[in-house]
Amino acid sequence: MKRLPHDSGTSTLFDDLREAVTAPDPTRPEPLPLCGTGPLLRALLLVVAVLATGALFGAASWRSWLASVSAATTVAVPATLLWLLAACAGRHALARLGRGVQPLAAGAAGAVCALAVWWPMAAVGMAPAEGATLLAPALAGAMLAVLVFQSERWRERARLPAAAAARLADLQTRIRPHFLFNTLNTAITLVQIDPRRAEEVLEDLADLFRAALGGLDQATTVGDEIELSRRYLAIEQLRFGRRLDVAWDLDPNANTARLPPLALQPLIENAVRHGVEPADQGGRIEIRTTRRRERVLISVTNTVAGGPGKPGHGIGIASVRERLRLMHDLDADFRSGLTEDGRYRVSIGIPADGAT
């Protein structure tokens, strides 16, 4: 039988988790999230803002300023997009370089991308500053690339405390004492009448705790989250019996999309707690996953006992929303609320390939 994690010392489960989420792993360099809608929009806005500010110094009127900005962006925007594509493709190789070398590599790539766009345009007379040497666009591209790279690095550093706090809050929300006590009581009861079933219950509980305490600094997949949620619902099924009706509608093509660890289980637990537990006749929970082109959609829908009930604190949902934003940035979509037929639904949209 699998055993629950145990510590004979004075530290608690939350102390161990705090160390896990705050201490980085020096042996595994993490690449910056340079792919996705968020980095794309921030990079373009930053580059255009710098060029627009610089054009103010040589502009005699707002028309000349607008003309200068328009001319500069004809090179800067394609060069920025090309640099982002290269940085996204090579982000793992870039992460393996030293911290001091990474900006130099990003700047060198920026210079190459700027020249790759500026030179053919200059050859046909369409580039701004037509009489300039190759040094000007190369230096401009390198400096803007370093600026974009450093801004993303500063943003990544700023979000680490928020990520740790969100994970700790999520753990405190998920591992509720009465769930633990109910599960252990169920296992104790089953020991006398069905030892094998009692062992399975404890194994499922051990897997839930193992997932909560380990690997919070790494991404998991939709498929793994579904499997873990099945274990949670298997435990709850013993307690509620026929009162808990679960329907699965799963798309295998959605299983490889990335999710934060234990992002789905708290949503299902909320559905059990607010949709099944307070209803005398029980309730129904529907878990659905589907892939639509480059997006994966996940939904958890539950019936509501006696119409809209008393709302909870929303800590679990807020934590999942925050961790999705930290992982997928603007590419994550999170919605929750009552449906037209009076049920409660939480919907998640994430990139299918998980590239961020």
Buried (B, 14 or more C-beta within 10 A) or exposed (E): EEEEEEEEEEEEBEEEBBEBBBEEEEEEBEBBBBBBBBBBEBBBEBBBEBBBEBBEEEBEEEEEBEBBBEBBBBBBBBBBBBBBBBBBEBBEEBBEBEEEEBBBBBBBBBBBBBBBBBEEBBEEEEBBBEEEEEEBBBBBBBBBBBBBBBBBBEBBEEBEEEBBBBBBBBBBBBBEEEBBEBBEEBBEBBBEEEEEBBBBBBBBBBBBBBBBBBBBBEBBBBBBBBEBBBBBBEBBBBBBEEBBBBEEEBBEBBBBBBBBBBBBBBBBBBBBBBBBBEBEEBBBBBBBBBBEEEBBBBBBBBBBBEEEEEEEEEEBBBBBBBBBBBBBBBBBEBEBEEEEEEBBBBBBBBBBEBBB
